[in-house]
Amino acid sequence: MKNRFRSLLLIILPVIALSSCVYDKELAYLNDQIIALNRRVTKLEDAQTSMDQKMSRDLDASLQSTRSAQADAVAASQDVVVGPTLADGGVPEVNVEQVLGQEAFETLVEDMFHPRI
């Protein structure tokens, strides 16, 4: 019985020791893989942060030039006279409808905006 127990121990102990060694190697390999993946993720996050900052600067510059152009356009449009103008660019001081009469004025407007073809 003792011999059987010893022989069984001699078989089981090396198997346990070898499996433990293999298990440690696998853990070390997996740990190395996790470390490598963490480095890659960190690099990607840094690149993303850098890209976000660059895009933000570019967008701010683009918006600034657009806002400036819009302000110039609004300022220029405020100088434009809205309404009827004369050939020399002046603004008529009389009411065209009063001068022509309502019927003639309506006929003129109708012919201008809805011409008969």
Secondary structure as UniProt FT lines:
FT   HELIX           2..78
FT   TURN            87..88
FT   HELIX           96..100
FT   HELIX           102..113
//
